[in-house]
Amino acid sequence: MYRAMGQELPRTKRILELNPEHALVTGLRTAHEANADDPALAEAAELLYGMALLAESGELADPPRFTRLLADRLARSL
């Protein structure tokens, strides 16, 4: 209806919902409890958030950074 009237769609506030039992969430929590100062935790949280955005058809604020973080993490796992 908004488009038909020539108006922009209203912005909606997105809500991030996490499954507290998911392996990524529990692993991140455990790693944080073991060493909260580990800089890899921030990267892992950023990757998790980016994945959640993409799963909901959202847009990443900095796609090149997300890609670089993901590629670096994959390269370290090989």
Beta strands, then each sheet from edge to edge (+ up, - down):
end
